Amino acid sequence: MLTELRVAMVQPDLPFNVLMLLMGYVFGSVPFGLLLTKLVGTEDLRSIGSGNIGATNVLRTGRKGLAAATLILDAFKGTAAALIGLHFSEYTGVVAGLGAFLGHLYPVWLKGKGGKGVATYLGVTLGLAWPGALVFAVVWLGIAFITRYSSAAALGASAAVPIALWAMARTSVAELLAALAVLLWLKHWPNISRLMDGTEGKIGGKT
């Protein structure tokens, strides 16, 4: 029965793929940074620093362990959604991964004011095409080492992944991650502006 269901889902099936999109969205919309900081009794994360709910802003609370946990969990929700979808077909994996990323960026529970998507982008990449996650890590580390700008590293890494996956003939995954990279860049527009005028904060610098 399970085999028959998986075979049936290889072909695009609108109701099922809508379900996968919604499932991914619910996974992605869980604001782990906000939940973890509330759990340990810090002030509302949205009133700190950039007001973002991601790991970088959690780090501004001085809780390095909490920031690491946020990073891991924000990535995991993208990986989990992608892997569940991938159990049926690559197509449904792509749909579920898209849902997770959109959920993180625009969570309904927070009136659409979510994170910038770097960790979840990485998590979706890991779930759908792990070599792409290695590309992301290498490019991120290289740019971060040279420039000491976390935002520049994230922008460069997110752009490199779909190019690498196209070269590997992972077309559908590459197309998804290219679309997600566009959204990620749009979310980072304030950072891009600060990079251009030289006011962006560096890794290890004061915020």
VEXPAFI-675922 format. One record per atom (N, C-alpha, C): residue in three letters; residue number from 1; atom name; x, y, z. Coordinates in nm, 4 decimals, decimal comma. Layout:
N
ala|NUM|CA|X|Y|Z
...
//
This chain:
207
met|1|N|0,0829|-0,1203|0,0000
met|1|CA|0,0000|0,0000|0,0000
met|1|C|0,0870|0,1263|0,0000
leu|2|N|0,1906|0,1269|0,0848
leu|2|CA|0,2792|0,2418|0,0926
leu|2|C|0,3524|0,2625|-0,0397
thr|3|N|0,3963|0,1502|-0,1007
thr|3|CA|0,4664|0,1590|-0,2290
thr|3|C|0,3763|0,2193|-0,3355
glu|4|N|0,2494|0,1754|-0,3384
glu|4|CA|0,1545|0,2281|-0,4363
glu|4|C|0,1325|0,3781|-0,4156
leu|5|N|0,1266|0,4218|-0,2887
leu|5|CA|0,1061|0,5631|-0,2583
leu|5|C|0,2247|0,6452|-0,3061
arg|6|N|0,3463|0,5950|-0,2830
arg|6|CA|0,4654|0,6669|-0,3239
arg|6|C|0,4727|0,6784|-0,4756
val|7|N|0,4399|0,5720|-0,5457
val|7|CA|0,4405|0,5745|-0,6916
val|7|C|0,3406|0,6756|-0,7439
ala|8|N|0,2230|0,6785|-0,6805
ala|8|CA|0,1182|0,7708|-0,7239
ala|8|C|0,1599|0,9159|-0,7053
met|9|N|0,2409|0,9422|-0,6026
met|9|CA|0,2774|1,0792|-0,5724
met|9|C|0,3954|1,1291|-0,6541
val|10|N|0,4572|1,0407|-0,7341
val|10|CA|0,5655|1,0857|-0,8201
val|10|C|0,5142|1,1876|-0,9207
gln|11|N|0,3915|1,1670|-0,9698
gln|11|CA|0,3305|1,2626|-1,0604
gln|11|C|0,2668|1,3758|-0,9795
pro|12|N|0,2810|1,4992|-1,0274
pro|12|CA|0,2215|1,6118|-0,9543
pro|12|C|0,0742|1,5903|-0,9275
asp|13|N|0,0353|1,5984|-0,8027
asp|13|CA|-0,1030|1,5827|-0,7615
asp|13|C|-0,1366|1,7058|-0,6797
leu|14|N|-0,2219|1,7926|-0,7331
leu|14|CA|-0,2440|1,9233|-0,6726
leu|14|C|-0,2873|1,9170|-0,5263
pro|15|N|-0,3917|1,8408|-0,4904
pro|15|CA|-0,4322|1,8394|-0,3483
pro|15|C|-0,3205|1,7928|-0,2562
phe|16|N|-0,2486|1,6885|-0,2968
phe|16|CA|-0,1415|1,6376|-0,2115
phe|16|C|-0,0287|1,7389|-0,1983
asn|17|N|0,0070|1,8041|-0,3086
asn|17|CA|0,1159|1,9004|-0,3036
asn|17|C|0,0784|2,0268|-0,2277
val|18|N|-0,0482|2,0637|-0,2301
val|18|CA|-0,0945|2,1731|-0,1451
val|18|C|-0,0770|2,1336|0,0014
leu|19|N|-0,1088|2,0079|0,0323
leu|19|CA|-0,0908|1,9569|0,1681
leu|19|C|0,0566|1,9613|0,2083
met|20|N|0,1449|1,9223|0,1162
met|20|CA|0,2886|1,9267|0,1440
met|20|C|0,3372|2,0706|0,1640
leu|21|N|0,2838|2,1620|0,0855
leu|21|CA|0,3202|2,3027|0,1000
leu|21|C|0,2781|2,3551|0,2368
leu|22|N|0,1561|2,3217|0,2780
leu|22|CA|0,1052|2,3652|0,4079
leu|22|C|0,1823|2,3009|0,5222
met|23|N|0,2133|2,1721|0,5055
met|23|CA|0,2926|2,1032|0,6076
met|23|C|0,4275|2,1713|0,6250
gly|24|N|0,4937|2,1999|0,5126
gly|24|CA|0,6217|2,2686|0,5188
gly|24|C|0,6080|2,4058|0,5827
tyr|25|N|0,5014|2,4770|0,5486
tyr|25|CA|0,4794|2,6109|0,6037
tyr|25|C|0,4662|2,6047|0,7557
val|26|N|0,3895|2,5085|0,8054
val|26|CA|0,3709|2,4950|0,9505
val|26|C|0,5053|2,4663|1,0182
phe|27|N|0,5841|2,3760|0,9594
phe|27|CA|0,7162|2,3470|1,0146
phe|27|C|0,8005|2,4749|1,0181
gly|28|N|0,8063|2,5438|0,9051
gly|28|CA|0,8924|2,6596|0,8923
gly|28|C|0,8510|2,7771|0,9781
ser|29|N|0,7225|2,7850|1,0093
ser|29|CA|0,6715|2,9020|1,0818
ser|29|C|0,6938|2,8957|1,2326
val|30|N|0,7489|2,7860|1,2823
val|30|CA|0,7774|2,7771|1,4260
val|30|C|0,8938|2,8709|1,4584
pro|31|N|0,8729|2,9763|1,5372
pro|31|CA|0,9781|3,0764|1,5644
pro|31|C|1,0676|3,0329|1,6804
phe|32|N|1,1605|2,9423|1,6522
phe|32|CA|1,2410|2,8848|1,7598
phe|32|C|1,3197|2,9913|1,8371
gly|33|N|1,3744|3,0897|1,7672
gly|33|CA|1,4501|3,1936|1,8377
gly|33|C|1,3657|3,2656|1,9414
leu|34|N|1,2441|3,3001|1,9023
leu|34|CA|1,1538|3,3703|1,9929
leu|34|C|1,1115|3,2801|2,1084
leu|35|N|1,0812|3,1547|2,0779
leu|35|CA|1,0368|3,0606|2,1811
leu|35|C|1,1476|3,0309|2,2821
leu|36|N|1,2679|3,0083|2,2320
leu|36|CA|1,3789|2,9743|2,3223
leu|36|C|1,4155|3,0911|2,4132
thr|37|N|1,4174|3,2112|2,3588
thr|37|CA|1,4514|3,3273|2,4423
thr|37|C|1,3431|3,3548|2,5465
lys|38|N|1,2178|3,3319|2,5092
lys|38|CA|1,1097|3,3483|2,6082
lys|38|C|1,1205|3,2415|2,7161
leu|39|N|1,1605|3,1210|2,6755
leu|39|CA|1,1706|3,0093|2,7693
leu|39|C|1,2736|3,0367|2,8786
val|40|N|1,3827|3,1046|2,8426
val|40|CA|1,4865|3,1319|2,9426
val|40|C|1,4682|3,2677|3,0094
gly|41|N|1,3630|3,3401|2,9702
gly|41|CA|1,3279|3,4624|3,0403
gly|41|C|1,3970|3,5887|2,9941
thr|42|N|1,4516|3,5900|2,8720
thr|42|CA|1,5101|3,7149|2,8226
thr|42|C|1,3971|3,8062|2,7745
glu|43|N|1,4331|3,9327|2,7459
glu|43|CA|1,3316|4,0235|2,6934
glu|43|C|1,2904|3,9787|2,5534
asp|44|N|1,1786|4,0303|2,5075
asp|44|CA|1,1254|3,9934|2,3768
asp|44|C|1,2328|4,0147|2,2704
leu|45|N|1,2641|3,9079|2,1968
leu|45|CA|1,3696|3,9125|2,0965
leu|45|C|1,3445|4,0205|1,9914
arg|46|N|1,2179|4,0502|1,9658
arg|46|CA|1,1836|4,1494|1,8641
arg|46|C|1,2152|4,2927|1,9078
ser|47|N|1,2506|4,3092|2,0360
ser|47|CA|1,2868|4,4429|2,0855
ser|47|C|1,4378|4,4593|2,1001
ile|48|N|1,5133|4,3582|2,0549
ile|48|CA|1,6588|4,3586|2,0677
ile|48|C|1,7230|4,3756|1,9304
gly|49|N|1,8284|4,4533|1,9232
gly|49|CA|1,9059|4,4623|1,8000
gly|49|C|1,8222|4,4933|1,6777
ser|50|N|1,8280|4,4008|1,5793
ser|50|CA|1,7559|4,4190|1,4536
ser|50|C|1,6079|4,3867|1,4658
gly|51|N|1,5685|4,3230|1,5784
gly|51|CA|1,4296|4,2817|1,5950
gly|51|C|1,3977|4,1529|1,5230
asn|52|N|1,4985|4,0919|1,4631
asn|52|CA|1,4797|3,9674|1,3891
asn|52|C|1,4673|3,8495|1,4856
ile|53|N|1,4063|3,7396|1,4382
ile|53|CA|1,3859|3,6240|1,5255
ile|53|C|1,4887|3,5137|1,5027
gly|54|N|1,5915|3,5415|1,4223
gly|54|CA|1,6909|3,4401|1,3888
gly|54|C|1,8060|3,4317|1,4867
ala|55|N|1,8992|3,3390|1,4550
ala|55|CA|2,0103|3,3092|1,5455
ala|55|C|2,1030|3,4282|1,5667
thr|56|N|2,1251|3,5089|1,4619
thr|56|CA|2,2149|3,6239|1,4757
thr|56|C|2,1646|3,7208|1,5810
asn|57|N|2,0344|3,7435|1,5825
asn|57|CA|1,9797|3,8352|1,6821
asn|57|C|1,9741|3,7709|1,8207
val|58|N|1,9535|3,6398|1,8250
val|58|CA|1,9584|3,5697|1,9539
val|58|C|2,0967|3,5867|2,0156
leu|59|N|2,2005|3,5859|1,9319
leu|59|CA|2,3371|3,6029|1,9808
leu|59|C|2,3544|3,7365|2,0520
arg|60|N|2,2757|3,8357|2,0128
arg|60|CA|2,2857|3,9678|2,0746
arg|60|C|2,2353|3,9676|2,2192
thr|61|N|2,1675|3,8612|2,2601
thr|61|CA|2,1258|3,8501|2,3995
thr|61|C|2,2419|3,8050|2,4875
gly|62|N|2,3526|3,7647|2,4244
gly|62|CA|2,4672|3,7152|2,4989
gly|62|C|2,4617|3,5660|2,5247
arg|63|N|2,3579|3,4982|2,4747
arg|63|CA|2,3422|3,3539|2,4955
arg|63|C|2,3920|3,2788|2,3717
lys|64|N|2,5210|3,2447|2,3709
lys|64|CA|2,5785|3,1768|2,2538
lys|64|C|2,5168|3,0384|2,2331
gly|65|N|2,4934|2,9677|2,3399
gly|65|CA|2,4325|2,8352|2,3293
gly|65|C|2,2923|2,8426|2,2724
leu|66|N|2,2191|2,9444|2,3151
leu|66|CA|2,0829|2,9637|2,2668
leu|66|C|2,0831|3,0003|2,1181
ala|67|N|2,1808|3,0810|2,0788
ala|67|CA|2,1925|3,1176|1,9376
ala|67|C|2,2245|2,9946|1,8530
ala|68|N|2,3133|2,9090|1,9036
ala|68|CA|2,3479|2,7860|1,8313
ala|68|C|2,2268|2,6943|1,8192
ala|69|N|2,1496|2,6842|1,9274
ala|69|CA|2,0300|2,6002|1,9250
ala|69|C|1,9283|2,6542|1,8249
thr|70|N|1,9140|2,7863|1,8190
thr|70|CA|1,8218|2,8483|1,7232
thr|70|C|1,8653|2,8179|1,5811
leu|71|N|1,9947|2,8307|1,5552
leu|71|CA|2,0485|2,8029|1,4221
leu|71|C|2,0190|2,6586|1,3803
ile|72|N|2,0450|2,5661|1,4710
ile|72|CA|2,0241|2,4245|1,4406
ile|72|C|1,8761|2,3942|1,4175
leu|73|N|1,7898|2,4457|1,5035
leu|73|CA|1,6470|2,4174|1,4920
leu|73|C|1,5851|2,4843|1,3687
asp|74|N|1,6291|2,6064|1,3376
asp|74|CA|1,5777|2,6734|1,2181
asp|74|C|1,6200|2,5990|1,0917
ala|75|N|1,7401|2,5408|1,0935
ala|75|CA|1,7837|2,4592|0,9799
ala|75|C|1,7071|2,3272|0,9765
phe|76|N|1,6897|2,2672|1,0944
phe|76|CA|1,6248|2,1358|1,1017
phe|76|C|1,4825|2,1379|1,0478
lys|77|N|1,4085|2,2456|1,0742
lys|77|CA|1,2702|2,2483|1,0274
lys|77|C|1,2649|2,2490|0,8742
gly|78|N|1,3634|2,3102|0,8100
gly|78|CA|1,3694|2,3049|0,6646
gly|78|C|1,4078|2,1663|0,6155
thr|79|N|1,5051|2,1052|0,6826
thr|79|CA|1,5480|1,9705|0,6454
thr|79|C|1,4355|1,8693|0,6644
ala|80|N|1,3667|1,8776|0,7777
ala|80|CA|1,2591|1,7829|0,8076
ala|80|C|1,1473|1,7910|0,7044
ala|81|N|1,1046|1,9122|0,6714
ala|81|CA|0,9974|1,9284|0,5728
ala|81|C|1,0403|1,8733|0,4374
ala|82|N|1,1633|1,9059|0,3956
ala|82|CA|1,2123|1,8587|0,2662
ala|82|C|1,2215|1,7068|0,2611
leu|83|N|1,2700|1,6456|0,3679
leu|83|CA|1,2850|1,5000|0,3700
leu|83|C|1,1502|1,4285|0,3689
ile|84|N|1,0527|1,4836|0,4399
ile|84|CA|0,9189|1,4233|0,4379
ile|84|C|0,8618|1,4279|0,2965
gly|85|N|0,8733|1,5420|0,2308
gly|85|CA|0,8264|1,5532|0,0936
gly|85|C|0,9046|1,4639|-0,0007
leu|86|N|1,0359|1,4560|0,0191
leu|86|CA|1,1223|1,3760|-0,0662
leu|86|C|1,0926|1,2272|-0,0551
his|87|N|1,0309|1,1863|0,0534
his|87|CA|0,9920|1,0459|0,0714
his|87|C|0,8970|1,0021|-0,0407
phe|88|N|0,8215|1,0938|-0,0957
phe|88|CA|0,7276|1,0629|-0,2030
phe|88|C|0,7873|1,0894|-0,3412
ser|89|N|0,8508|1,2027|-0,3593
ser|89|CA|0,9167|1,2340|-0,4864
ser|89|C|0,9993|1,3607|-0,4685
glu|90|N|1,0894|1,3850|-0,5628
glu|90|CA|1,1675|1,5088|-0,5567
glu|90|C|1,0766|1,6297|-0,5694
tyr|91|N|0,9734|1,6158|-0,6500
tyr|91|CA|0,8801|1,7264|-0,6705
tyr|91|C|0,8140|1,7671|-0,5387
thr|92|N|0,7649|1,6678|-0,4633
thr|92|CA|0,6997|1,7012|-0,3364
thr|92|C|0,8012|1,7491|-0,2328
gly|93|N|0,9255|1,7027|-0,2441
gly|93|CA|1,0303|1,7541|-0,1571
gly|93|C|1,0553|1,9015|-0,1817
val|94|N|1,0561|1,9398|-0,3088
val|94|CA|1,0737|2,0800|-0,3455
val|94|C|0,9574|2,1643|-0,2922
val|95|N|0,8361|2,1132|-0,3075
val|95|CA|0,7173|2,1857|-0,2612
val|95|C|0,7212|2,2043|-0,1095
ala|96|N|0,7541|2,0976|-0,0380
ala|96|CA|0,7593|2,1050|0,1084
ala|96|C|0,8708|2,1990|0,1542
gly|97|N|0,9847|2,1948|0,0849
gly|97|CA|1,0943|2,2847|0,1185
gly|97|C|1,0565|2,4309|0,0968
leu|98|N|0,9849|2,4576|-0,0119
leu|98|CA|0,9355|2,5920|-0,0378
leu|98|C|0,8438|2,6379|0,0751
gly|99|N|0,7547|2,5494|0,1179
gly|99|CA|0,6628|2,5832|0,2266
gly|99|C|0,7362|2,6176|0,3547
ala|100|N|0,8404|2,5399|0,3870
ala|100|CA|0,9165|2,5647|0,5098
ala|100|C|0,9859|2,7004|0,5054
phe|101|N|1,0427|2,7337|0,3909
phe|101|CA|1,1125|2,8611|0,3785
phe|101|C|1,0156|2,9784|0,3895
leu|102|N|0,9013|2,9669|0,3219
leu|102|CA|0,8012|3,0730|0,3302
leu|102|C|0,7468|3,0868|0,4718
gly|103|N|0,7313|2,9735|0,5396
gly|103|CA|0,6832|2,9775|0,6775
gly|103|C|0,7791|3,0501|0,7691
his|104|N|0,9083|3,0301|0,7481
his|104|CA|1,0074|3,0986|0,8314
his|104|C|1,0100|3,2486|0,8033
leu|105|N|0,9998|3,2847|0,6764
leu|105|CA|1,0045|3,4263|0,6398
leu|105|C|0,8771|3,5002|0,6771
tyr|106|N|0,7625|3,4312|0,6615
tyr|106|CA|0,6337|3,4988|0,6797
tyr|106|C|0,5405|3,4151|0,7684
pro|107|N|0,5755|3,3964|0,8959
pro|107|CA|0,4904|3,3159|0,9855
pro|107|C|0,3596|3,3879|1,0201
val|108|N|0,2497|3,3193|1,0006
val|108|CA|0,1193|3,3804|1,0259
val|108|C|0,1043|3,4186|1,1730
trp|109|N|0,1696|3,3407|1,2619
trp|109|CA|0,1576|3,3659|1,4065
trp|109|C|0,2214|3,4988|1,4461
leu|110|N|0,3165|3,5469|1,3661
leu|110|CA|0,3870|3,6725|1,3958
leu|110|C|0,3506|3,7805|1,2951
lys|111|N|0,2324|3,7665|1,2358
lys|111|CA|0,1824|3,8641|1,1383
lys|111|C|0,2785|3,8835|1,0206
gly|112|N|0,3412|3,7716|0,9800
gly|112|CA|0,4286|3,7745|0,8634
gly|112|C|0,5678|3,8282|0,8875
lys|113|N|0,6007|3,8593|1,0131
lys|113|CA|0,7312|3,9183|1,0433
lys|113|C|0,8259|3,8098|1,0950
gly|114|N|0,8856|3,7363|1,0008
gly|114|CA|0,9719|3,6256|1,0370
gly|114|C|1,1189|3,6572|1,0223
gly|115|N|1,1989|3,5512|1,0061
gly|115|CA|1,3427|3,5659|0,9950
gly|115|C|1,3877|3,5944|0,8532
lys|116|N|1,5192|3,5972|0,8352
lys|116|CA|1,5756|3,6279|0,7032
lys|116|C|1,6042|3,5025|0,6214
gly|117|N|1,5967|3,3859|0,6851
gly|117|CA|1,5940|3,2616|0,6098
gly|117|C|1,7241|3,1896|0,5868
val|118|N|1,8362|3,2368|0,6409
val|118|CA|1,9647|3,1745|0,6090
val|118|C|1,9713|3,0305|0,6592
ala|119|N|1,9413|3,0082|0,7867
ala|119|CA|1,9486|2,8733|0,8425
ala|119|C|1,8482|2,7800|0,7765
thr|120|N|1,7274|2,8294|0,7513
thr|120|CA|1,6255|2,7442|0,6897
thr|120|C|1,6609|2,7143|0,5441
tyr|121|N|1,7198|2,8102|0,4755
tyr|121|CA|1,7704|2,7869|0,3395
tyr|121|C|1,8719|2,6725|0,3408
leu|122|N|1,9642|2,6793|0,4348
leu|122|CA|2,0649|2,5740|0,4470
leu|122|C|1,9994|2,4397|0,4782
gly|123|N|1,9000|2,4423|0,5675
gly|123|CA|1,8322|2,3183|0,6047
gly|123|C|1,7580|2,2548|0,4886
val|124|N|1,6887|2,3363|0,4095
val|124|CA|1,6186|2,2853|0,2915
val|124|C|1,7193|2,2271|0,1927
thr|125|N|1,8304|2,2968|0,1742
thr|125|CA|1,9351|2,2487|0,0846
thr|125|C|1,9890|2,1140|0,1311
leu|126|N|2,0139|2,1025|0,2599
leu|126|CA|2,0647|1,9776|0,3165
leu|126|C|1,9670|1,8632|0,2919
gly|127|N|1,8374|1,8896|0,3073
gly|127|CA|1,7382|1,7853|0,2888
gly|127|C|1,7222|1,7406|0,1447
leu|128|N|1,7315|1,8354|0,0519
leu|128|CA|1,7065|1,8041|-0,0894
leu|128|C|1,8317|1,7630|-0,1662
ala|129|N|1,9460|1,8207|-0,1311
ala|129|CA|2,0701|1,7929|-0,2053
ala|129|C|2,1886|1,8274|-0,1163
trp|130|N|2,2336|1,7306|-0,0369
trp|130|CA|2,3375|1,7594|0,0622
trp|130|C|2,4668|1,8161|0,0030
pro|131|N|2,5066|1,7821|-0,1212
pro|131|CA|2,6266|1,8474|-0,1752
pro|131|C|2,6115|1,9999|-0,1827
gly|132|N|2,4893|2,0450|-0,2060
gly|132|CA|2,4648|2,1890|-0,2079
gly|132|C|2,4902|2,2521|-0,0722
ala|133|N|2,4592|2,1782|0,0342
ala|133|CA|2,4852|2,2290|0,1696
ala|133|C|2,6353|2,2421|0,1943
leu|134|N|2,7146|2,1500|0,1387
leu|134|CA|2,8600|2,1597|0,1507
leu|134|C|2,9117|2,2828|0,0767
val|135|N|2,8557|2,3081|-0,0413
val|135|CA|2,8928|2,4278|-0,1174
val|135|C|2,8614|2,5527|-0,0358
phe|136|N|2,7417|2,5544|0,0235
phe|136|CA|2,7013|2,6684|0,1060
phe|136|C|2,8030|2,6909|0,2179
ala|137|N|2,8375|2,5835|0,2888
ala|137|CA|2,9283|2,5961|0,4033
ala|137|C|3,0654|2,6477|0,3611
val|138|N|3,1183|2,5929|0,2514
val|138|CA|3,2520|2,6332|0,2058
val|138|C|3,2527|2,7799|0,1625
val|139|N|3,1521|2,8193|0,0842
val|139|CA|3,1458|2,9578|0,0363
val|139|C|3,1229|3,0532|0,1530
trp|140|N|3,0330|3,0154|0,2444
trp|140|CA|3,0064|3,1015|0,3607
trp|140|C|3,1339|3,1235|0,4417
leu|141|N|3,2030|3,0152|0,4719
leu|141|CA|3,3250|3,0264|0,5524
leu|141|C|3,4312|3,1086|0,4816
gly|142|N|3,4447|3,0893|0,3491
gly|142|CA|3,5444|3,1634|0,2738
gly|142|C|3,5179|3,3130|0,2740
ile|143|N|3,3937|3,3516|0,2461
ile|143|CA|3,3596|3,4938|0,2419
ile|143|C|3,3664|3,5551|0,3822
ala|144|N|3,3175|3,4800|0,4817
ala|144|CA|3,3215|3,5307|0,6195
ala|144|C|3,4649|3,5514|0,6661
phe|145|N|3,5546|3,4605|0,6292
phe|145|CA|3,6951|3,4720|0,6693
phe|145|C|3,7607|3,5944|0,6057
ile|146|N|3,7282|3,6175|0,4780
ile|146|CA|3,7911|3,7280|0,4052
ile|146|C|3,7334|3,8635|0,4459
thr|147|N|3,5997|3,8696|0,4573
thr|147|CA|3,5349|3,9997|0,4787
thr|147|C|3,4926|4,0257|0,6227
arg|148|N|3,4698|3,9184|0,6995
arg|148|CA|3,4171|3,9265|0,8361
arg|148|C|3,2741|3,9813|0,8393
tyr|149|N|3,2054|3,9723|0,7240
tyr|149|CA|3,0650|4,0122|0,7175
tyr|149|C|2,9784|3,8865|0,7064
ser|150|N|2,8985|3,8580|0,8094
ser|150|CA|2,8093|3,7424|0,8073
ser|150|C|2,7055|3,7548|0,6958
ser|151|N|2,6526|3,8743|0,6771
ser|151|CA|2,5505|3,8950|0,5757
ser|151|C|2,6061|3,8731|0,4356
ala|152|N|2,7265|3,9224|0,4090
ala|152|CA|2,7890|3,9018|0,2777
ala|152|C|2,8139|3,7540|0,2531
ala|153|N|2,8544|3,6827|0,3578
ala|153|CA|2,8783|3,5390|0,3453
ala|153|C|2,7489|3,4647|0,3107
ala|154|N|2,6397|3,5030|0,3773
ala|154|CA|2,5111|3,4397|0,3515
ala|154|C|2,4623|3,4682|0,2091
leu|155|N|2,4793|3,5914|0,1643
leu|155|CA|2,4368|3,6297|0,0297
leu|155|C|2,5161|3,5544|-0,0764
gly|156|N|2,6471|3,5492|-0,0584
gly|156|CA|2,7316|3,4792|-0,1544
gly|156|C|2,7056|3,3303|-0,1573
ala|157|N|2,6886|3,2701|-0,0396
ala|157|CA|2,6652|3,1264|-0,0318
ala|157|C|2,5312|3,0879|-0,0936
ser|158|N|2,4278|3,1676|-0,0670
ser|158|CA|2,2949|3,1368|-0,1214
ser|158|C|2,2927|3,1493|-0,2737
ala|159|N|2,3755|3,2384|-0,3276
ala|159|CA|2,3831|3,2532|-0,4732
ala|159|C|2,4632|3,1392|-0,5366
ala|160|N|2,5636|3,0893|-0,4645
ala|160|CA|2,6501|2,9843|-0,5190
ala|160|C|2,5808|2,8492|-0,5275
val|161|N|2,4920|2,8209|-0,4330
val|161|CA|2,4295|2,6883|-0,4264
val|161|C|2,3508|2,6517|-0,5527
pro|162|N|2,2567|2,7339|-0,5998
pro|162|CA|2,1834|2,6941|-0,7206
pro|162|C|2,2727|2,6800|-0,8432
ile|163|N|2,3779|2,7614|-0,8531
ile|163|CA|2,4716|2,7483|-0,9648
ile|163|C|2,5404|2,6125|-0,9608
ala|164|N|2,5848|2,5736|-0,8405
ala|164|CA|2,6507|2,4440|-0,8242
ala|164|C|2,5564|2,3285|-0,8555
leu|165|N|2,4307|2,3401|-0,8125
leu|165|CA|2,3356|2,2317|-0,8358
leu|165|C|2,2946|2,2229|-0,9827
trp|166|N|2,2887|2,3356|-1,0522
trp|166|CA|2,2652|2,3308|-1,1961
trp|166|C|2,3793|2,2555|-1,2640
ala|167|N|2,5014|2,2791|-1,2186
ala|167|CA|2,6170|2,2096|-1,2752
ala|167|C|2,6114|2,0597|-1,2473
met|168|N|2,5451|2,0221|-1,1379
met|168|CA|2,5291|1,8807|-1,1021
met|168|C|2,4050|1,8190|-1,1665
ala|169|N|2,3343|1,8967|-1,2498
ala|169|CA|2,2126|1,8513|-1,3188
ala|169|C|2,0971|1,8244|-1,2217
arg|170|N|2,0961|1,8930|-1,1071
arg|170|CA|1,9835|1,8841|-1,0134
arg|170|C|1,8915|2,0039|-1,0416
thr|171|N|1,8303|2,0013|-1,1591
thr|171|CA|1,7623|2,1196|-1,2107
thr|171|C|1,6480|2,1689|-1,1237
ser|172|N|1,5565|2,0802|-1,0841
ser|172|CA|1,4386|2,1245|-1,0089
ser|172|C|1,4782|2,1810|-0,8731
val|173|N|1,5758|2,1178|-0,8083
val|173|CA|1,6218|2,1673|-0,6785
val|173|C|1,6951|2,3001|-0,6971
ala|174|N|1,7755|2,3090|-0,8018
ala|174|CA|1,8478|2,4338|-0,8296
ala|174|C|1,7514|2,5486|-0,8548
glu|175|N|1,6435|2,5216|-0,9283
glu|175|CA|1,5450|2,6267|-0,9558
glu|175|C|1,4766|2,6732|-0,8277
leu|176|N|1,4422|2,5778|-0,7408
leu|176|CA|1,3812|2,6154|-0,6132
leu|176|C|1,4763|2,7027|-0,5323
leu|177|N|1,6012|2,6591|-0,5193
leu|177|CA|1,6956|2,7319|-0,4348
leu|177|C|1,7332|2,8665|-0,4951
ala|178|N|1,7257|2,8785|-0,6266
ala|178|CA|1,7463|3,0097|-0,6888
ala|178|C|1,6332|3,1039|-0,6496
ala|179|N|1,5102|3,0518|-0,6498
ala|179|CA|1,3952|3,1342|-0,6097
ala|179|C|1,4050|3,1719|-0,4622
leu|180|N|1,4465|3,0763|-0,3792
leu|180|CA|1,4612|3,1054|-0,2359
leu|180|C|1,5735|3,2066|-0,2127
ala|181|N|1,6799|3,1969|-0,2929
ala|181|CA|1,7902|3,2921|-0,2797
ala|181|C|1,7444|3,4342|-0,3108
val|182|N|1,6553|3,4479|-0,4085
val|182|CA|1,6015|3,5813|-0,4404
val|182|C|1,5268|3,6376|-0,3197
leu|183|N|1,4435|3,5547|-0,2572
leu|183|CA|1,3706|3,5988|-0,1380
leu|183|C|1,4662|3,6322|-0,0238
leu|184|N|1,5683|3,5492|-0,0088
leu|184|CA|1,6668|3,5725|0,0975
leu|184|C|1,7390|3,7059|0,0752
trp|185|N|1,7751|3,7340|-0,0496
trp|185|CA|1,8406|3,8619|-0,0813
trp|185|C|1,7476|3,9788|-0,0531
leu|186|N|1,6202|3,9642|-0,0875
leu|186|CA|1,5246|4,0716|-0,0609
leu|186|C|1,5117|4,0967|0,0892
lys|187|N|1,5118|3,9897|0,1677
lys|187|CA|1,5045|4,0037|0,3129
lys|187|C|1,6303|4,0711|0,3688
his|188|N|1,7403|4,0564|0,2963
his|188|CA|1,8666|4,1150|0,3410
his|188|C|1,8919|4,2526|0,2798
trp|189|N|1,7907|4,3127|0,2191
trp|189|CA|1,8137|4,4408|0,1529
trp|189|C|1,8724|4,5477|0,2465
pro|190|N|1,8251|4,5584|0,3717
pro|190|CA|1,8887|4,6564|0,4625
pro|190|C|2,0368|4,6269|0,4840
asn|191|N|2,0715|4,4979|0,4923
asn|191|CA|2,2124|4,4603|0,5079
asn|191|C|2,2933|4,4981|0,3842
ile|192|N|2,2331|4,4765|0,2661
ile|192|CA|2,3006|4,5108|0,1414
ile|192|C|2,3283|4,6609|0,1367
ser|193|N|2,2305|4,7391|0,1796
ser|193|CA|2,2485|4,8845|0,1826
ser|193|C|2,3622|4,9241|0,2760
arg|194|N|2,3681|4,8578|0,3921
arg|194|CA|2,4748|4,8894|0,4874
arg|194|C|2,6112|4,8422|0,4369
leu|195|N|2,6129|4,7285|0,3669
leu|195|CA|2,7384|4,6824|0,3075
leu|195|C|2,7906|4,7830|0,2054
met|196|N|2,6985|4,8392|0,1293
met|196|CA|2,7366|4,9336|0,0251
met|196|C|2,7894|5,0656|0,0813
asp|197|N|2,7336|5,1071|0,1955
asp|197|CA|2,7816|5,2346|0,2523
asp|197|C|2,8818|5,2159|0,3666
gly|198|N|2,9206|5,0881|0,3911
gly|198|CA|3,0270|5,0616|0,4878
gly|198|C|2,9870|5,0649|0,6330
thr|199|N|2,8579|5,0535|0,6612
thr|199|CA|2,8126|5,0599|0,8007
thr|199|C|2,7648|4,9254|0,8560
glu|200|N|2,7778|4,8194|0,7784
glu|200|CA|2,7346|4,6869|0,8243
glu|200|C|2,8275|4,6376|0,9343
gly|201|N|2,7701|4,5784|1,0395
gly|201|CA|2,8504|4,5263|1,1481
gly|201|C|2,9264|4,4004|1,1072
lys|202|N|3,0478|4,3867|1,1574
lys|202|CA|3,1299|4,2714|1,1247
lys|202|C|3,1176|4,1637|1,2306
ile|203|N|3,1546|4,0431|1,1926
ile|203|CA|3,1542|3,9297|1,2856
ile|203|C|3,2491|3,9600|1,4010
gly|204|N|3,1968|3,9505|1,5216
gly|204|CA|3,2804|3,9788|1,6381
gly|204|C|3,2858|4,1238|1,6761
gly|205|N|3,2262|4,2097|1,5929
gly|205|CA|3,2273|4,3516|1,6227
gly|205|C|3,1130|4,3887|1,7132
lys|206|N|3,1130|4,5127|1,7615
lys|206|CA|3,0048|4,5611|1,8467
lys|206|C|2,8831|4,5907|1,7624
thr|207|N|2,7622|4,5650|1,8143
thr|207|CA|2,6385|4,5884|1,7422
thr|207|C|2,5762|4,7194|1,7868
//
